[in-house]
Amino acid sequence: MSYLRFDKALMTNLQEALPKEVLRSNRSGAYSCTTIVDCNTRKYHGLLVVPVPELDDENHVLLSSLDATVVQHGAEFNLGLHKYNGDHFSPRGHKYIREFDSLQVPTTIYRVGGVILKREQMFQHFEDRIIIRYTLLDAHSETTLRLQPFLAFRSVREFTHENAGASREYHLVQNGIKTCMYPGYPDLYMQINKENEFVFRPDWYRGLEYPKEQERGYASNEDLYVPGYFEFKIQKGESVVFAAGLKEIDTDTLAELADYELKVRTPRDNFYNTLVNSAHQFIVHREHEDYVLAGYPWFKCRARDMFVSLPGLTLTNNEVAKFESVMTTAEKAIREFMAGSPLSVSVTEMQHPDVLLWAVWCIQQYGDVVGHEACVKKYGQLLCDIMQWLASSSHPNLRVMTNGLVYSEGKEQAVTWMNSTAGGRPIVPRTGYIVEFNSLWYNALMYCAQICKSMRKRRMAADMEKAAALCADSFVPMFYNEHGYLCDYCVDGYRDYNVRPNMIFAVALDYSPLDSKQKKSVLDFCTKELSTPKGLRSLSPKSGGYNPMYVGPQTQRDYAYHQGTAWPWLAAFYMEACLKVFKMSRLSYVDRLLVGYEEELFYHCIGTIPELFDGNPPFHGRGAISFAMNVSGIMRIVKLLDKYNEY
């Protein structure tokens, strides 16, 4: 039995099935995403969604969906499902689904009378190609299978509508066709590993509707072009493979390719293995560089997210080489940014003040895995260069003040991870002395002092230790308040008393300016006011402006984004802090907290963790369907628990 399995009762109940999405990707950042009943509910959904760098830096939906129709004795049973205007679903093929599981690849079993058909869907690892294998498990009479492709050829940010400019031209290739709807797009090759008849019957299917876009206050309707259909006989016990990609393939190799792609996948048979599969989806290879995507389906590579995510996505599974390959790209971005040069790599938001501090933390995690000396050899000089550059206040928005703390201007632009804006200005204008910036700064000074000692840079090590001592002396008077928690930011004599989760880093990081009593007090406030089963709230319910429900149009969601919503990646640091402060006595508590995240693998996008959750019960998952920092954070805690349980 599969870990991620859903039976007929759930699959035929659209109210339960439609919110569950499934995502598969490859190393280029291309992906396949839809719901578990193969009904697209977002404009980002599609069977083949690929980057087209010749057009822009967005992904593009080429093959939106593929309807399969079983034909017996002249009777047709369409297994597809689409939502049209007016809450109308057609052709309602979900009623034939007997079960769905995602042990290795998304697998659906259909039953139509005496016909039992298995559909397995996989995304090729190193090619932009979706592979779908149909196996006729049982049939009592001659059976024909018809495959009808729905084409979009548009950006994930847009919609397509019936138009005279769309090309209907197609060319026959081996056991299939190639076609391209608009200039600038690559050809789409659709092929089958069996002789078949392609029936050219061009038509537009009008008025398809995407309810997830309606929920978000966006346009939600489009038309899709169907060039015709492929038809072939299929025998009991026979498997037939359909492939759609950007290159022609020898169809004689498709069966072997499908077997290989199935074989090399880690089974999603438990909590951790499922997270490992999800982690692999974020690391992509483009133009000879490796990146970490911040999330699916709309995020790109963001610098802060990359450094926060990278250790959990790679090191927890002993994938040191993957860590190093991404850091090779990251180091280029770091050095070009410090030199004031245009970035030659596709990493965004390098200018944010805390990014280089997170880079130090990221390398620190690497050192914990490979050993101190190996880390010094690999990244020692990079760490020294970062710290010298920051200490000289060369960063355009991170100054080291005479009190030893770092200062950033955030009134006019969002500079922290709490980056939602309205009218171009930050909704949460955190500015001045920001608590997590200074927690990271102190940690970086202490850690890099040890690095410098190992490199025999004694004067630099002494300077860092002196700077760390000054930072520690100023940190507590600046942030620790009379109630026993840390102010979120301080500027011009103002101390922000809102209870926010950013203070947790002062407890969770390896080096902290707080004493043990202060750590326990801060942790206690996080537990009482911020902790939920799905993450730490971004604001306490006792604070003014608490807005925990991330719903409605874009503006409404922007105002809720960091005003009470819950974030799992913050909870990972909270759980790490619990274990550091209370040691073995909190093992069972942390273990119980992880249950909430394991449950989430069966909702929203199955097998992964979404961007954020509502801050109030029932804590619905919201935002991006798969978020790198969240998956990474939970993986780090699972492995940390394993270490504690070894003792």
Secondary structure as a PSIPRED ss2 file (coil, helix, strand):
# PSIPRED VFORMAT (PSIPRED V4.0)

   1 M C   1.000  0.000  0.000
   2 S C   1.000  0.000  0.000
   3 Y C   1.000  0.000  0.000
   4 L C   1.000  0.000  0.000
   5 R E   0.000  0.000  1.000
   6 F E   0.000  0.000  1.000
   7 D E   0.000  0.000  1.000
   8 K H   0.000  1.000  0.000
   9 A H   0.000  1.000  0.000
  10 L H   0.000  1.000  0.000
  11 M H   0.000  1.000  0.000
  12 T C   1.000  0.000  0.000
  13 N C   1.000  0.000  0.000
  14 L H   0.000  1.000  0.000
  15 Q H   0.000  1.000  0.000
  16 E H   0.000  1.000  0.000
  17 A H   0.000  1.000  0.000
  18 L C   1.000  0.000  0.000
  19 P C   1.000  0.000  0.000
  20 K C   1.000  0.000  0.000
  21 E E   0.000  0.000  1.000
  22 V E   0.000  0.000  1.000
  23 L E   0.000  0.000  1.000
  24 R E   0.000  0.000  1.000
  25 S E   0.000  0.000  1.000
  26 N C   1.000  0.000  0.000
  27 R C   1.000  0.000  0.000
  28 S C   1.000  0.000  0.000
  29 G C   1.000  0.000  0.000
  30 A C   1.000  0.000  0.000
  31 Y E   0.000  0.000  1.000
  32 S E   0.000  0.000  1.000
  33 C E   0.000  0.000  1.000
  34 T E   0.000  0.000  1.000
  35 T E   0.000  0.000  1.000
  36 I C   1.000  0.000  0.000
  37 V C   1.000  0.000  0.000
  38 D C   1.000  0.000  0.000
  39 C C   1.000  0.000  0.000
  40 N C   1.000  0.000  0.000
  41 T C   1.000  0.000  0.000
  42 R C   1.000  0.000  0.000
  43 K C   1.000  0.000  0.000
  44 Y C   1.000  0.000  0.000
  45 H C   1.000  0.000  0.000
  46 G E   0.000  0.000  1.000
  47 L E   0.000  0.000  1.000
  48 L E   0.000  0.000  1.000
  49 V E   0.000  0.000  1.000
  50 V E   0.000  0.000  1.000
  51 P E   0.000  0.000  1.000
  52 V C   1.000  0.000  0.000
  53 P C   1.000  0.000  0.000
  54 E C   1.000  0.000  0.000
  55 L C   1.000  0.000  0.000
  56 D C   1.000  0.000  0.000
  57 D C   1.000  0.000  0.000
  58 E C   1.000  0.000  0.000
  59 N E   0.000  0.000  1.000
  60 H E   0.000  0.000  1.000
  61 V E   0.000  0.000  1.000
  62 L E   0.000  0.000  1.000
  63 L E   0.000  0.000  1.000
  64 S E   0.000  0.000  1.000
  65 S E   0.000  0.000  1.000
  66 L E   0.000  0.000  1.000
  67 D E   0.000  0.000  1.000
  68 A E   0.000  0.000  1.000
  69 T E   0.000  0.000  1.000
  70 V E   0.000  0.000  1.000
  71 V E   0.000  0.000  1.000
  72 Q E   0.000  0.000  1.000
  73 H C   1.000  0.000  0.000
  74 G C   1.000  0.000  0.000
  75 A E   0.000  0.000  1.000
  76 E E   0.000  0.000  1.000
  77 F E   0.000  0.000  1.000
  78 N E   0.000  0.000  1.000
  79 L C   1.000  0.000  0.000
  80 G C   1.000  0.000  0.000
  81 L C   1.000  0.000  0.000
  82 H E   0.000  0.000  1.000
  83 K E   0.000  0.000  1.000
  84 Y E   0.000  0.000  1.000
  85 N C   1.000  0.000  0.000
  86 G C   1.000  0.000  0.000
  87 D C   1.000  0.000  0.000
  88 H E   0.000  0.000  1.000
  89 F E   0.000  0.000  1.000
  90 S E   0.000  0.000  1.000
  91 P C   1.000  0.000  0.000
  92 R C   1.000  0.000  0.000
  93 G H   0.000  1.000  0.000
  94 H H   0.000  1.000  0.000
  95 K H   0.000  1.000  0.000
  96 Y H   0.000  1.000  0.000
  97 I E   0.000  0.000  1.000
  98 R E   0.000  0.000  1.000
  99 E E   0.000  0.000  1.000
 100 F E   0.000  0.000  1.000
 101 D E   0.000  0.000  1.000
 102 S C   1.000  0.000  0.000
 103 L C   1.000  0.000  0.000
 104 Q C   1.000  0.000  0.000
 105 V C   1.000  0.000  0.000
 106 P C   1.000  0.000  0.000
 107 T E   0.000  0.000  1.000
 108 T E   0.000  0.000  1.000
 109 I E   0.000  0.000  1.000
 110 Y E   0.000  0.000  1.000
 111 R E   0.000  0.000  1.000
 112 V E   0.000  0.000  1.000
 113 G C   1.000  0.000  0.000
 114 G C   1.000  0.000  0.000
 115 V E   0.000  0.000  1.000
 116 I E   0.000  0.000  1.000
 117 L E   0.000  0.000  1.000
 118 K E   0.000  0.000  1.000
 119 R E   0.000  0.000  1.000
 120 E E   0.000  0.000  1.000
 121 Q E   0.000  0.000  1.000
 122 M E   0.000  0.000  1.000
 123 F E   0.000  0.000  1.000
 124 Q C   1.000  0.000  0.000
 125 H C   1.000  0.000  0.000
 126 F C   1.000  0.000  0.000
 127 E C   1.000  0.000  0.000
 128 D C   1.000  0.000  0.000
 129 R E   0.000  0.000  1.000
 130 I E   0.000  0.000  1.000
 131 I E   0.000  0.000  1.000
 132 I E   0.000  0.000  1.000
 133 R E   0.000  0.000  1.000
 134 Y E   0.000  0.000  1.000
 135 T E   0.000  0.000  1.000
 136 L E   0.000  0.000  1.000
 137 L E   0.000  0.000  1.000
 138 D E   0.000  0.000  1.000
 139 A C   1.000  0.000  0.000
 140 H C   1.000  0.000  0.000
 141 S C   1.000  0.000  0.000
 142 E C   1.000  0.000  0.000
 143 T E   0.000  0.000  1.000
 144 T E   0.000  0.000  1.000
 145 L E   0.000  0.000  1.000
 146 R E   0.000  0.000  1.000
 147 L E   0.000  0.000  1.000
 148 Q E   0.000  0.000  1.000
 149 P E   0.000  0.000  1.000
 150 F E   0.000  0.000  1.000
 151 L E   0.000  0.000  1.000
 152 A E   0.000  0.000  1.000
 153 F E   0.000  0.000  1.000
 154 R E   0.000  0.000  1.000
 155 S E   0.000  0.000  1.000
 156 V C   1.000  0.000  0.000
 157 R C   1.000  0.000  0.000
 158 E C   1.000  0.000  0.000
 159 F C   1.000  0.000  0.000
 160 T C   1.000  0.000  0.000
 161 H C   1.000  0.000  0.000
 162 E C   1.000  0.000  0.000
 163 N C   1.000  0.000  0.000
 164 A C   1.000  0.000  0.000
 165 G C   1.000  0.000  0.000
 166 A C   1.000  0.000  0.000
 167 S C   1.000  0.000  0.000
 168 R C   1.000  0.000  0.000
 169 E C   1.000  0.000  0.000
 170 Y E   0.000  0.000  1.000
 171 H E   0.000  0.000  1.000
 172 L E   0.000  0.000  1.000
 173 V E   0.000  0.000  1.000
 174 Q C   1.000  0.000  0.000
 175 N C   1.000  0.000  0.000
 176 G E   0.000  0.000  1.000
 177 I E   0.000  0.000  1.000
 178 K E   0.000  0.000  1.000
 179 T E   0.000  0.000  1.000
 180 C C   1.000  0.000  0.000
 181 M C   1.000  0.000  0.000
 182 Y C   1.000  0.000  0.000
 183 P C   1.000  0.000  0.000
 184 G C   1.000  0.000  0.000
 185 Y C   1.000  0.000  0.000
 186 P C   1.000  0.000  0.000
 187 D C   1.000  0.000  0.000
 188 L E   0.000  0.000  1.000
 189 Y E   0.000  0.000  1.000
 190 M E   0.000  0.000  1.000
 191 Q E   0.000  0.000  1.000
 192 I E   0.000  0.000  1.000
 193 N C   1.000  0.000  0.000
 194 K C   1.000  0.000  0.000
 195 E C   1.000  0.000  0.000
 196 N C   1.000  0.000  0.000
 197 E E   0.000  0.000  1.000
 198 F E   0.000  0.000  1.000
 199 V E   0.000  0.000  1.000
 200 F E   0.000  0.000  1.000
 201 R E   0.000  0.000  1.000
 202 P E   0.000  0.000  1.000
 203 D E   0.000  0.000  1.000
 204 W E   0.000  0.000  1.000
 205 Y E   0.000  0.000  1.000
 206 R E   0.000  0.000  1.000
 207 G E   0.000  0.000  1.000
 208 L E   0.000  0.000  1.000
 209 E E   0.000  0.000  1.000
 210 Y C   1.000  0.000  0.000
 211 P H   0.000  1.000  0.000
 212 K H   0.000  1.000  0.000
 213 E H   0.000  1.000  0.000
 214 Q H   0.000  1.000  0.000
 215 E H   0.000  1.000  0.000
 216 R C   1.000  0.000  0.000
 217 G C   1.000  0.000  0.000
 218 Y C   1.000  0.000  0.000
 219 A C   1.000  0.000  0.000
 220 S C   1.000  0.000  0.000
 221 N E   0.000  0.000  1.000
 222 E E   0.000  0.000  1.000
 223 D E   0.000  0.000  1.000
 224 L E   0.000  0.000  1.000
 225 Y E   0.000  0.000  1.000
 226 V E   0.000  0.000  1.000
 227 P E   0.000  0.000  1.000
 228 G E   0.000  0.000  1.000
 229 Y E   0.000  0.000  1.000
 230 F E   0.000  0.000  1.000
 231 E E   0.000  0.000  1.000
 232 F E   0.000  0.000  1.000
 233 K E   0.000  0.000  1.000
 234 I E   0.000  0.000  1.000
 235 Q C   1.000  0.000  0.000
 236 K C   1.000  0.000  0.000
 237 G C   1.000  0.000  0.000
 238 E C   1.000  0.000  0.000
 239 S E   0.000  0.000  1.000
 240 V E   0.000  0.000  1.000
 241 V E   0.000  0.000  1.000
 242 F E   0.000  0.000  1.000
 243 A E   0.000  0.000  1.000
 244 A E   0.000  0.000  1.000
 245 G E   0.000  0.000  1.000
 246 L C   1.000  0.000  0.000
 247 K C   1.000  0.000  0.000
 248 E C   1.000  0.000  0.000
 249 I C   1.000  0.000  0.000
 250 D C   1.000  0.000  0.000
 251 T H   0.000  1.000  0.000
 252 D H   0.000  1.000  0.000
 253 T H   0.000  1.000  0.000
 254 L H   0.000  1.000  0.000
 255 A H   0.000  1.000  0.000
 256 E H   0.000  1.000  0.000
 257 L H   0.000  1.000  0.000
 258 A H   0.000  1.000  0.000
 259 D H   0.000  1.000  0.000
 260 Y H   0.000  1.000  0.000
 261 E H   0.000  1.000  0.000
 262 L H   0.000  1.000  0.000
 263 K H   0.000  1.000  0.000
 264 V C   1.000  0.000  0.000
 265 R C   1.000  0.000  0.000
 266 T C   1.000  0.000  0.000
 267 P C   1.000  0.000  0.000
 268 R C   1.000  0.000  0.000
 269 D C   1.000  0.000  0.000
 270 N C   1.000  0.000  0.000
 271 F H   0.000  1.000  0.000
 272 Y H   0.000  1.000  0.000
 273 N H   0.000  1.000  0.000
 274 T H   0.000  1.000  0.000
 275 L H   0.000  1.000  0.000
 276 V H   0.000  1.000  0.000
 277 N H   0.000  1.000  0.000
 278 S H   0.000  1.000  0.000
 279 A H   0.000  1.000  0.000
 280 H H   0.000  1.000  0.000
 281 Q C   1.000  0.000  0.000
 282 F C   1.000  0.000  0.000
 283 I E   0.000  0.000  1.000
 284 V E   0.000  0.000  1.000
 285 H E   0.000  0.000  1.000
 286 R E   0.000  0.000  1.000
 287 E C   1.000  0.000  0.000
 288 H C   1.000  0.000  0.000
 289 E E   0.000  0.000  1.000
 290 D E   0.000  0.000  1.000
 291 Y E   0.000  0.000  1.000
 292 V E   0.000  0.000  1.000
 293 L C   1.000  0.000  0.000
 294 A C   1.000  0.000  0.000
 295 G E   0.000  0.000  1.000
 296 Y E   0.000  0.000  1.000
 297 P C   1.000  0.000  0.000
 298 W C   1.000  0.000  0.000
 299 F C   1.000  0.000  0.000
 300 K C   1.000  0.000  0.000
 301 C C   1.000  0.000  0.000
 302 R E   0.000  0.000  1.000
 303 A H   0.000  1.000  0.000
 304 R H   0.000  1.000  0.000
 305 D H   0.000  1.000  0.000
 306 M H   0.000  1.000  0.000
 307 F H   0.000  1.000  0.000
 308 V H   0.000  1.000  0.000
 309 S H   0.000  1.000  0.000
 310 L H   0.000  1.000  0.000
 311 P H   0.000  1.000  0.000
 312 G H   0.000  1.000  0.000
 313 L H   0.000  1.000  0.000
 314 T H   0.000  1.000  0.000
 315 L H   0.000  1.000  0.000
 316 T H   0.000  1.000  0.000
 317 N H   0.000  1.000  0.000
 318 N C   1.000  0.000  0.000
 319 E C   1.000  0.000  0.000
 320 V H   0.000  1.000  0.000
 321 A H   0.000  1.000  0.000
 322 K H   0.000  1.000  0.000
 323 F H   0.000  1.000  0.000
 324 E H   0.000  1.000  0.000
 325 S H   0.000  1.000  0.000
 326 V H   0.000  1.000  0.000
 327 M H   0.000  1.000  0.000
 328 T H   0.000  1.000  0.000
 329 T H   0.000  1.000  0.000
 330 A H   0.000  1.000  0.000
 331 E H   0.000  1.000  0.000
 332 K H   0.000  1.000  0.000
 333 A H   0.000  1.000  0.000
 334 I H   0.000  1.000  0.000
 335 R H   0.000  1.000  0.000
 336 E H   0.000  1.000  0.000
 337 F H   0.000  1.000  0.000
 338 M H   0.000  1.000  0.000
 339 A C   1.000  0.000  0.000
 340 G C   1.000  0.000  0.000
 341 S C   1.000  0.000  0.000
 342 P C   1.000  0.000  0.000
 343 L C   1.000  0.000  0.000
 344 S C   1.000  0.000  0.000
 345 V C   1.000  0.000  0.000
 346 S C   1.000  0.000  0.000
 347 V C   1.000  0.000  0.000
 348 T E   0.000  0.000  1.000
 349 E C   1.000  0.000  0.000
 350 M C   1.000  0.000  0.000
 351 Q C   1.000  0.000  0.000
 352 H C   1.000  0.000  0.000
 353 P C   1.000  0.000  0.000
 354 D C   1.000  0.000  0.000
 355 V H   0.000  1.000  0.000
 356 L H   0.000  1.000  0.000
 357 L H   0.000  1.000  0.000
 358 W H   0.000  1.000  0.000
 359 A H   0.000  1.000  0.000
 360 V H   0.000  1.000  0.000
 361 W H   0.000  1.000  0.000
 362 C H   0.000  1.000  0.000
 363 I H   0.000  1.000  0.000
 364 Q H   0.000  1.000  0.000
 365 Q H   0.000  1.000  0.000
 366 Y H   0.000  1.000  0.000
 367 G H   0.000  1.000  0.000
 368 D H   0.000  1.000  0.000
 369 V H   0.000  1.000  0.000
 370 V H   0.000  1.000  0.000
 371 G C   1.000  0.000  0.000
 372 H H   0.000  1.000  0.000
 373 E H   0.000  1.000  0.000
 374 A H   0.000  1.000  0.000
 375 C H   0.000  1.000  0.000
 376 V H   0.000  1.000  0.000
 377 K H   0.000  1.000  0.000
 378 K H   0.000  1.000  0.000
 379 Y H   0.000  1.000  0.000
 380 G H   0.000  1.000  0.000
 381 Q H   0.000  1.000  0.000
 382 L H   0.000  1.000  0.000
 383 L H   0.000  1.000  0.000
 384 C H   0.000  1.000  0.000
 385 D H   0.000  1.000  0.000
 386 I H   0.000  1.000  0.000
 387 M H   0.000  1.000  0.000
 388 Q H   0.000  1.000  0.000
 389 W H   0.000  1.000  0.000
 390 L H   0.000  1.000  0.000
 391 A H   0.000  1.000  0.000
 392 S C   1.000  0.000  0.000
 393 S C   1.000  0.000  0.000
 394 S C   1.000  0.000  0.000
 395 H C   1.000  0.000  0.000
 396 P C   1.000  0.000  0.000
 397 N C   1.000  0.000  0.000
 398 L C   1.000  0.000  0.000
 399 R E   0.000  0.000  1.000
 400 V E   0.000  0.000  1.000
 401 M C   1.000  0.000  0.000
 402 T C   1.000  0.000  0.000
 403 N C   1.000  0.000  0.000
 404 G C   1.000  0.000  0.000
 405 L C   1.000  0.000  0.000
 406 V E   0.000  0.000  1.000
 407 Y E   0.000  0.000  1.000
 408 S E   0.000  0.000  1.000
 409 E C   1.000  0.000  0.000
 410 G C   1.000  0.000  0.000
 411 K C   1.000  0.000  0.000
 412 E C   1.000  0.000  0.000
 413 Q C   1.000  0.000  0.000
 414 A C   1.000  0.000  0.000
 415 V C   1.000  0.000  0.000
 416 T C   1.000  0.000  0.000
 417 W C   1.000  0.000  0.000
 418 M C   1.000  0.000  0.000
 419 N C   1.000  0.000  0.000
 420 S C   1.000  0.000  0.000
 421 T E   0.000  0.000  1.000
 422 A E   0.000  0.000  1.000
 423 G C   1.000  0.000  0.000
 424 G C   1.000  0.000  0.000
 425 R E   0.000  0.000  1.000
 426 P E   0.000  0.000  1.000
 427 I C   1.000  0.000  0.000
 428 V C   1.000  0.000  0.000
 429 P C   1.000  0.000  0.000
 430 R C   1.000  0.000  0.000
 431 T C   1.000  0.000  0.000
 432 G E   0.000  0.000  1.000
 433 Y E   0.000  0.000  1.000
 434 I E   0.000  0.000  1.000
 435 V H   0.000  1.000  0.000
 436 E H   0.000  1.000  0.000
 437 F H   0.000  1.000  0.000
 438 N H   0.000  1.000  0.000
 439 S H   0.000  1.000  0.000
 440 L H   0.000  1.000  0.000
 441 W H   0.000  1.000  0.000
 442 Y H   0.000  1.000  0.000
 443 N H   0.000  1.000  0.000
 444 A H   0.000  1.000  0.000
 445 L H   0.000  1.000  0.000
 446 M H   0.000  1.000  0.000
 447 Y H   0.000  1.000  0.000
 448 C H   0.000  1.000  0.000
 449 A H   0.000  1.000  0.000
 450 Q H   0.000  1.000  0.000
 451 I H   0.000  1.000  0.000
 452 C H   0.000  1.000  0.000
 453 K H   0.000  1.000  0.000
 454 S H   0.000  1.000  0.000
 455 M C   1.000  0.000  0.000
 456 R C   1.000  0.000  0.000
 457 K C   1.000  0.000  0.000
 458 R H   0.000  1.000  0.000
 459 R H   0.000  1.000  0.000
 460 M H   0.000  1.000  0.000
 461 A H   0.000  1.000  0.000
 462 A H   0.000  1.000  0.000
 463 D H   0.000  1.000  0.000
 464 M H   0.000  1.000  0.000
 465 E H   0.000  1.000  0.000
 466 K H   0.000  1.000  0.000
 467 A H   0.000  1.000  0.000
 468 A H   0.000  1.000  0.000
 469 A H   0.000  1.000  0.000
 470 L H   0.000  1.000  0.000
 471 C H   0.000  1.000  0.000
 472 A H   0.000  1.000  0.000
 473 D H   0.000  1.000  0.000
 474 S H   0.000  1.000  0.000
 475 F H   0.000  1.000  0.000
 476 V H   0.000  1.000  0.000
 477 P H   0.000  1.000  0.000
 478 M H   0.000  1.000  0.000
 479 F H   0.000  1.000  0.000
 480 Y E   0.000  0.000  1.000
 481 N C   1.000  0.000  0.000
 482 E C   1.000  0.000  0.000
 483 H C   1.000  0.000  0.000
 484 G C   1.000  0.000  0.000
 485 Y C   1.000  0.000  0.000
 486 L E   0.000  0.000  1.000
 487 C C   1.000  0.000  0.000
 488 D C   1.000  0.000  0.000
 489 Y E   0.000  0.000  1.000
 490 C E   0.000  0.000  1.000
 491 V E   0.000  0.000  1.000
 492 D C   1.000  0.000  0.000
 493 G C   1.000  0.000  0.000
 494 Y E   0.000  0.000  1.000
 495 R E   0.000  0.000  1.000
 496 D C   1.000  0.000  0.000
 497 Y C   1.000  0.000  0.000
 498 N C   1.000  0.000  0.000
 499 V C   1.000  0.000  0.000
 500 R C   1.000  0.000  0.000
 501 P H   0.000  1.000  0.000
 502 N H   0.000  1.000  0.000
 503 M H   0.000  1.000  0.000
 504 I H   0.000  1.000  0.000
 505 F H   0.000  1.000  0.000
 506 A H   0.000  1.000  0.000
 507 V H   0.000  1.000  0.000
 508 A H   0.000  1.000  0.000
 509 L C   1.000  0.000  0.000
 510 D C   1.000  0.000  0.000
 511 Y C   1.000  0.000  0.000
 512 S C   1.000  0.000  0.000
 513 P C   1.000  0.000  0.000
 514 L C   1.000  0.000  0.000
 515 D C   1.000  0.000  0.000
 516 S H   0.000  1.000  0.000
 517 K H   0.000  1.000  0.000
 518 Q H   0.000  1.000  0.000
 519 K H   0.000  1.000  0.000
 520 K H   0.000  1.000  0.000
 521 S H   0.000  1.000  0.000
 522 V H   0.000  1.000  0.000
 523 L H   0.000  1.000  0.000
 524 D H   0.000  1.000  0.000
 525 F H   0.000  1.000  0.000
 526 C H   0.000  1.000  0.000
 527 T H   0.000  1.000  0.000
 528 K H   0.000  1.000  0.000
 529 E H   0.000  1.000  0.000
 530 L H   0.000  1.000  0.000
 531 S E   0.000  0.000  1.000
 532 T E   0.000  0.000  1.000
 533 P C   1.000  0.000  0.000
 534 K C   1.000  0.000  0.000
 535 G E   0.000  0.000  1.000
 536 L E   0.000  0.000  1.000
 537 R E   0.000  0.000  1.000
 538 S C   1.000  0.000  0.000
 539 L C   1.000  0.000  0.000
 540 S C   1.000  0.000  0.000
 541 P C   1.000  0.000  0.000
 542 K C   1.000  0.000  0.000
 543 S C   1.000  0.000  0.000
 544 G C   1.000  0.000  0.000
 545 G C   1.000  0.000  0.000
 546 Y C   1.000  0.000  0.000
 547 N C   1.000  0.000  0.000
 548 P C   1.000  0.000  0.000
 549 M C   1.000  0.000  0.000
 550 Y C   1.000  0.000  0.000
 551 V C   1.000  0.000  0.000
 552 G C   1.000  0.000  0.000
 553 P C   1.000  0.000  0.000
 554 Q H   0.000  1.000  0.000
 555 T H   0.000  1.000  0.000
 556 Q H   0.000  1.000  0.000
 557 R H   0.000  1.000  0.000
 558 D H   0.000  1.000  0.000
 559 Y H   0.000  1.000  0.000
 560 A H   0.000  1.000  0.000
 561 Y C   1.000  0.000  0.000
 562 H C   1.000  0.000  0.000
 563 Q C   1.000  0.000  0.000
 564 G C   1.000  0.000  0.000
 565 T C   1.000  0.000  0.000
 566 A E   0.000  0.000  1.000
 567 W E   0.000  0.000  1.000
 568 P H   0.000  1.000  0.000
 569 W H   0.000  1.000  0.000
 570 L H   0.000  1.000  0.000
 571 A H   0.000  1.000  0.000
 572 A H   0.000  1.000  0.000
 573 F H   0.000  1.000  0.000
 574 Y H   0.000  1.000  0.000
 575 M H   0.000  1.000  0.000
 576 E H   0.000  1.000  0.000
 577 A H   0.000  1.000  0.000
 578 C H   0.000  1.000  0.000
 579 L H   0.000  1.000  0.000
 580 K H   0.000  1.000  0.000
 581 V H   0.000  1.000  0.000
 582 F H   0.000  1.000  0.000
 583 K H   0.000  1.000  0.000
 584 M H   0.000  1.000  0.000
 585 S H   0.000  1.000  0.000
 586 R H   0.000  1.000  0.000
 587 L H   0.000  1.000  0.000
 588 S H   0.000  1.000  0.000
 589 Y H   0.000  1.000  0.000
 590 V H   0.000  1.000  0.000
 591 D H   0.000  1.000  0.000
 592 R H   0.000  1.000  0.000
 593 L H   0.000  1.000  0.000
 594 L H   0.000  1.000  0.000
 595 V H   0.000  1.000  0.000
 596 G H   0.000  1.000  0.000
 597 Y H   0.000  1.000  0.000
 598 E H   0.000  1.000  0.000
 599 E H   0.000  1.000  0.000
 600 E H   0.000  1.000  0.000
 601 L C   1.000  0.000  0.000
 602 F C   1.000  0.000  0.000
 603 Y C   1.000  0.000  0.000
 604 H C   1.000  0.000  0.000
 605 C E   0.000  0.000  1.000
 606 I C   1.000  0.000  0.000
 607 G C   1.000  0.000  0.000
 608 T C   1.000  0.000  0.000
 609 I C   1.000  0.000  0.000
 610 P C   1.000  0.000  0.000
 611 E C   1.000  0.000  0.000
 612 L E   0.000  0.000  1.000
 613 F E   0.000  0.000  1.000
 614 D C   1.000  0.000  0.000
 615 G C   1.000  0.000  0.000
 616 N C   1.000  0.000  0.000
 617 P C   1.000  0.000  0.000
 618 P C   1.000  0.000  0.000
 619 F C   1.000  0.000  0.000
 620 H C   1.000  0.000  0.000
 621 G E   0.000  0.000  1.000
 622 R E   0.000  0.000  1.000
 623 G C   1.000  0.000  0.000
 624 A C   1.000  0.000  0.000
 625 I C   1.000  0.000  0.000
 626 S E   0.000  0.000  1.000
 627 F E   0.000  0.000  1.000
 628 A H   0.000  1.000  0.000
 629 M H   0.000  1.000  0.000
 630 N H   0.000  1.000  0.000
 631 V H   0.000  1.000  0.000
 632 S H   0.000  1.000  0.000
 633 G H   0.000  1.000  0.000
 634 I H   0.000  1.000  0.000
 635 M H   0.000  1.000  0.000
 636 R H   0.000  1.000  0.000
 637 I H   0.000  1.000  0.000
 638 V H   0.000  1.000  0.000
 639 K H   0.000  1.000  0.000
 640 L H   0.000  1.000  0.000
 641 L H   0.000  1.000  0.000
 642 D H   0.000  1.000  0.000
 643 K H   0.000  1.000  0.000
 644 Y H   0.000  1.000  0.000
 645 N H   0.000  1.000  0.000
 646 E H   0.000  1.000  0.000
 647 Y C   1.000  0.000  0.000
